[in-house]
Amino acid sequence: MMGVVVILLYEVQLPMRLVSSLIYSVAVLMAAVSAHAAPDGTDERPHIVLLVADDLGWGDVGYHDSQIATPSIDKLAQRGVRLNQFYVQPVCSPTRGALMTGRYPMRLGLQCGVVRPWANHGLPLDERTLPSVLAKAGYTTAICGKWHLGHVSPDYLPTRRGFDHQYGHYNGALDYFTHIRDGGHDWHRDDRPNYDEGYSTNLIGEAAARIIADHNKSKPLFLYVPFNAPHTPLLAPEEYIRRYADMPNKQRRIFAAMVTCMDDAIGRIVAALDKHDYPASQTLIFFCSDNGGIPRLGSNRELRAGKGTLYEGGVRVPAVMVWKDKLKPGTVVDEPLHIVDLYPTLTRLAGAQHEPPKPLDGKDAWPTIANSRPSPHEFILHNLTPFHGAIRQGDWKLIHNGGVGANVTAPASQETWELFNIRNDPSEKNDVSSEHPKVVKQLKEALAALAKTAVEPNIPPNRPPPGFNSPKVWGHAD
């Protein structure tokens, strides 16, 4: 390559000093590339597999003593690092937006609830996404599962946001068997309508395993697998429901079946990595849930409340990272981290050289995960909307209007403020705001300062507006 460069420079008769400078630059670039190359020419940067459950609670995994069987997730926990204070957003779309951008939802207009099927917005088009950065760095990128970041026009769809391949659905809460949401078909491959038949969890797992099988391993792979399980509607294959025949509550029985079916799909994905010779020392696997569980269905164990709230049960989720020889199996990290951290952490591990066009809220968490260093965060913003908010700084967590749900579209009738010491009181049983007025004042001021930087939230109605008719196929003109 360098010989070709010299010939080209000679042909255009550039000054020799400039020629030398350019040759040096090319040499530096080639050294950077070769730093990732093995002797056989393959790329040593990690393949990255992100597995995300939907509405899986803190207590819904076997390694947290769940009644539900999750052997595949439990094996990942044994093989890797358990992140004991890993935070997400209280509902689906904001968490996904934070993951894709490394920025808090209040910077994306996604701070108020989920992107409804009839919404006229999605992840802002001027945001640079994680898959687009990894694709530019040489990764093949694929999503199998739930997008939930907008489909109002083709520009919002996954293959326009950095993914080379797409399989799955755009909305939440679709029928697992028919793939229908509110009368419209919602199943797609490479952002074109697809009519594969089957239970969505199984289809997602099979598609992810197929991508692993077909991928050329000389190029690194970024595979994002956001399951819709175990989100409602409560639907599961009968053979899984029968496994939980001894559970007296029917809804709980179906929910457990949905979780175990997802766990089996995760097992197939991990098995595909082994079967197709992805070196474990060159493959990073991350698993988490997108928000806390719904208490009437799942379990958040000792954590307070659940999905849709800013209490720990809504925003603290099971999370595991696995990477052989880089992470010590069985390690537990008990430092606060947030899903915004995956963007800077993974892009650095992938060797992606880029300057984000907008400031990131995420921090490089690798020293914390790999070497048990303190959390890189001065604070973690759980959320901030015109109606409620919460912030954690050190062990202190301040919650504004904790009883207000994530999808609200109007102010609370009565304002409340609560302060908890999360290290001493992870169950948030003891509001100590009256005992620490200075801490309350400091955190209120922090929230107020952050509010000045927030963009106007998109607040679609929670029900279809008058006159709205679902399209025949979501995300595509009739």
N, C-alpha and C positions, 0 to 999 in steps of 0.2 A: 504493500500500500504506500509506503513512504517513497519508494522509487517512482511510483506513478505520480505522486504529488510533486516531486522535484522536477520531473519532465514537464508537467503542466505549468509549473512556475517558470521554467526556463523558456517555454514556448511563448509566454506572454511577456518575457524579458523584464520581470520585476527587479528592483534593486536587490543586490545580494544580501544586504542586511535584513531586508524584509523577508527574503526567502528563508534565511536562517531562523528568523523569528517564527515564521509560519511552520517550518519543519519542526521546531521545538514544540510548538503548540500541538501539532499532530502527534508527536511522540508522547506528550503528556496524556493526550486523549487515549492513545493506544495502550498506555500503561494502566490507565483507569479501567479500560475495558478488560485488559488481561488480568487485572487483579481479581476479577470475578470469574475467570476462566480456569477450568481444570485442565490437566495435561492432554486430555482427549478433546479439548475444545468446547466442552459443555459449560454451561453457565452455573456457577456455584451459588448464586444468590438464591434465597429460599423460595421454594414454591409456597404460596400462602393460601390456606383454606380457612375461610371465615364461616362458621356455623352459628346461626342465630335462631333461637326458638322464639315463639310469639306467645306472650302471656304465661310463661313458665315461672312459677313462684320460687322464692328462695328455698322453700322446703319441699320442692317437687322433684328433687334429684336424690338418687340413692345415697350419695356420699354426704348428704345432709339428713340422713335417716328417714327418707320418704318411704311410705307404703307402696309407692309406685316403682316398678322395676325399670331402672335405667342403666343396665350393665355397660353399654357402650360409652355413655357419658362418664360413668364411674371409672372406666379404664383410662379415659383421657385424664381424669383428675389424678389417678395414680401415676400416670406417665409424666405429668407436667406440674405446673405451678398453679395453685388455687389462689385466686384473687379474692380475698375475703371482704374487701370493701370496694367493690367495683360498682360504679353508678351509671345509670342510664336516665332517660326521661320517663315520665309517668305513663306515656302512651306511645303508640307505634311510630307515626310519621316523624315526630320530633327526634326520636332516637336515631332513626335512619338518616335524617338530615345531618345530625351531628356526626355520625359515623362517616358519611360521604364527604364532609367538608372540613372536619376538625374544628368546627365553630358552633357555638351555642345556638339553639333554635331562635332565640330572641334577635339574632342577627340575620335570620333567614326569613322572618315573617311566619315561622312555623311554631311559634310558642303557644298558640291557643288551639290545642286539640289536633285531630288528625286531618289529613287531606281527604275530604269526602268524595264519593264518586262524581258528584255534580259540581265540585269545586272548580273555579276558574283560575287556580294557581297550583303551584308545585314547588319543587326545589328551584330557587331562582336560577335563571339561565346564565347569569354572570358569575356563578360560583364554580371554582375549579374542583372537580371531584377526585376522590381517591383513585378510582379506576383509570381516570384520564391521566393522572400523574404516573401511575404504574405502567400504563400502556406506552406513554412517551419514553419511559425508562427501558422499554423492551419486553414488557410482560404481555402475555396473552391474558385477556380479561374476560370473565364470564360470570353471569348471574343466573342462578336456578332458584326460583321461588318468588317471594312477594316483594314488589317494588314499593308501592304506597308513597311515592313522591311526586305524583302528578302524571296526568295523561291528557291534559286539555288540548294539547297540540303535539305533533310528532317530535318537536324539539325537546319535549320533556321526557321522552321515552328512554329506556336504558341504553340502547345502542347509539343514542345521540349524546349520552352523558359519560362515555368512556368505556363502555362494555363492547367487546367484540362479538360476544354471544349472549343471547337472552333466552330464558325458558321459564314460563310460569305466568303469574298474574299481576295486575296493576293495583287492584283494590284489596282492602281487607274484607273479612267476613263473607267470603264466597262459599257456595256449596261445594263441599269436598269431592262429591261424586259427579255432579253435573257441571261444575265450574261456572255457575250462573250467579251473578250478583244483581239484585234488583231488576231481574228480567233481561239483563244483558250478558252475553257470553264474555268470559274473562279468562281466556287461556291463550298463550301466544308463544311463538318461537321466533327469535330474532325480530321481535316486534311486528310480526304478522300473525293473523288469526291461526290458531292451531286447534285441532279437534281430537287429540289423543284422549282415549277413554281410560278411566281408572281413578283411584283414590289419590288426591293431590299429593299427599305426603309421600306415597310410594313413587309417583311420577317424578317428583322433585329429586328424591334420592337416586332413582335410576338415571335421570338425566345428568346429575352431577357425576355419578360413577362413570357414565359414558364419556363425558368430557375428559375425565382423568385418563380413561383408557385410550382415547384418540389423540391426546395432546402429544406433541413432539417435545420430549423432556430436555432437549438441548436449549430450549427457551423457557424461562421461568413462567409459572402459571399463577394467576390470582383468581381464585374461585370463591365467589360469595354465594352462600347457600342460606337465604333467609326463609325458613319454613313458615307456613301459616299456622302450623300446629303449635300448641293446642288451643288456639283462638276459637271462639264460637263462630259458627253454629256447632253444637255438639253432635258430631258425626264420626263414626269409626267403623272399620270392618268388623263384622260379627265375630270372627275368630279372635280378635283382640278383646272385644267386650267380654267374651266367655272366660278369658283369663282372670277377670275380676268379678266373677259371679258371687263371691262371698262379700262384696261390698254392698251394704243394704241400700245406699243412696244411688238411684239410677244415674243422676247427672254426674256424680263423682265417679261412678263406674265407667261411663263413656269417656269422661275427661282422662282418667287413668289409661284407658285403652289408647287414646290419641297420643298421649305422652310416650307410651311404650312403642307404638308404631313409629313415631318420629325417632326414638332412640335406635330402633332397628335400622332405619334409613341412614342414620349417622354411622352405624356399624358397617353398613354396606359401602359407604363413602370411604371410610378409613381402610376397609379391606381392599378397596380398589387401589388405593395408594400402595399398599403392600403387594398386591397381585401384579401391578404394572411397574414395579421396581422403582418407585420414588424413594430415594434414600431418606431414611428418617432423620439423618443428620442434615438434610438439605430441605426439610419440609416443616413449615411452621403451621400449626393448627390452633385456631382460637375458637372457643365456644362461649356463648353467653345467651341470656334472654334479653328481649327488647324492652321489657318493663316488668314490674312485679306481677304476681298472680292475682286472680280474682278469688277472694277468700271463700266464697260459697262453693267454689269448684276445686281449687288447689289449696296450697299451703304456703304461707310466708313465715311459718314457724313462729319464732319469738319476735319477729319484726312487726311493727304496728301497721295496720290497714293494708292497702294493696293497690292494685292498678288504678291509675287515674288520680292518685293522691301524691303529695310531696313528702309524706312520711316514709320511713325506711322501707316499709313493705311495698311501696310503689316504685321506688327508684333504685333499690339495692338488689342485685341479682346474682345468681351463681355465674361464675366466670372462670375459665381455665385456659392457660396457654401451654402448648406442648412444642418442644423443639429439642430433639435428642442432642446431647453433648453441649448444648448451649444453656439449657435450663435443667436444674436439678430436680429429678422426680420426687414428688411428695412434699415439695416446699409449699408453705402457706405464706402469702404476702398479706400483711394486715395494715396496709397503708391505703388511704383514699386515692382512687383513680377514677377516671371518667371515660366514657366511650369516645369523647373528642380526642383522647390521647392516642387512639389507634392510628389516626391519620399521620401525625408526625413520626410516631414510632415505626410504623410499617414502611413509610416512604424512606426513612433513613436506613432501615435494615435492607431495603431493596436497592440501595445505592442510587436513589432518584435524586438528581441534582436539579433543584428548582427553587425559585423564590415565589412563595404563595402571593397571589395578587392582593389578597386581603389578610389582615392579621389573624393568626390562629389562636383559638382558646386552648387547644390541646397542647400538651407537653410531651416531650420524648420520655416515655415511661420505662424504657429499657433498663436503665440503672436500677430502678425500683424493682422491676420484675425479675431481672437476672441476678442482681447483687444485693437485694434487700436494702437498698438505699431509701431514705425518707421520700415521701411523696413530693413530686416536683411542684405541686400546687400551693400557692399562697391561699387560694380559696377555690371551692367548687360551687358553681351556680347550678342549683337543681332545676330551677326555672324562674322566669320572671315575665309576668303578664300584667295587663291592667287590672286584673282581678285577684291575683295571688302571687306568691313567690317564696323561694327558700334559698338560703345560702349556707354553706358550711365553710368555716375557717378554723383550721386546727381541729380541736375536738368539739367546738361549738357549732350548733346548727340553729339558725333562726328561721321560723316559718311564719309567713303572713297568710292568714285565712286558710289554714290547713284543711278545713272542712269543705273547701271549694274544689270541685272536680276539674279535671284537665280539659273537658270539653265544654265548659260553661261559656255562655255568650252574654252574661250580664253581671254587674257587680254584686258582691255579697250584701245581704241586708244588715249584717253586723260585722265590724272589723275585729280581727283577733291577731295577737302576736304571741308566739310561743318560743321558748329557748330551751334547748336540750344539750346536755353533754353526751355526745354519741359514744365516746370511749367508755364512759361509766354507765351509760343508760341507752344501749342500742335499741331497746324496746320503746323508747320515748314515752315512758310512764310518768316522768317527773318534770313538769314545766318549772324551770328555775329562773324565769324572766324577772320576777320580783326581787330575787336575790342578787342579780347581776345586771343592774340597770346600765352600767357603763358598756358592758358587752352588747346589750341590746341596742344601745345608741350607736355604737360603732358599726354593727352589722346592718342596722337600718340605713345608715349613711352610705355604706357600701352598696346596698341594693339601690338606693336613690341615684348614686353615681352611675351604676350600670344601666339604670332605666333611661338615662339621658343618651345612651349609646344604642338603645334598642330601635329597631325599625318598626314601622306600623305593622301590627299583626294582621294576618289574613284570618277572618272569622266567618267561615261559611256556615249557613244554617245547618243544624243537626238533622233536619229532615229535608227532603227534596223541595225546592221552591215551587210555588204554584206554576203550573204549566210545563214543568220539566218532564221530559219523557226519556227513559233510558235508551241508549242506542242499541242496535242489534248486537254489536260487538264493541266493548269498551275500548276507547283509545283509537277507534277507526271510524271514519265518516261512513254513514249508511249509504 
